[in-house]
Amino acid sequence: MHRAAATVLAALALLAAAGCDPQRLSELQPGVSTEADVRDRFGAPEMIWEEPGGARTFEYNRQPAGQVNYMITLGPDGKLAGVRQVLTPENFARIQPGMPMSEVRRMLGKPAKTMHFALKGETEVDWRFALPATSPKLFTVVHGPDQRVLRTYTGDDMDAHENKGGGR
């Protein structure tokens, strides 16, 4: 029971943090805000990606409970260069058969869920997103044992609260 309560509290804390993202983002100014400013508002990044020319991109993942993943880029001068929410239909359209999963991970951030199907020799990797902002969806990338994309698809997020159904 103690472990279940801790899990619920952790999930609620994650949701509360994600709900504060618009406020935190509004406090950051391109060309002015520093790495310290970003870390003060968002904490330690999930991953730091080195970019050409000395820039770095910080990944702030809101999966599995959230529906966004942010990539915050700091220029070589250490100042904020850009903020992108990467779970978008435009980015999903860039995922093509044959693409390495390492490149997909780099583009979309850490996924919400990964499921391996041994008999099929396939793995499905899911990212939660919303389209429009109130319609919970899943973007799924299917890859084979060679870690290359076989296909993608988008569907309703049946685990989302809005799709669970039930009475009041």
Secondary structure, 3 states (H helix, E strand, C coil): CHHHHHHHHHHHHHHHHHHCHHHHHHCCCCCCCEHHHHHHHHCCCCEEEECHHHCEEEEEECCCCCCCEEEEEECCCCEEEEEEECCCHHHHHCCCCCCEHHHHHHHHCCCCEEEEECCCCEEEEEEEEECCCCCEEEEEEEECCCCEEEEEEEEECCCCHHHCCCCC
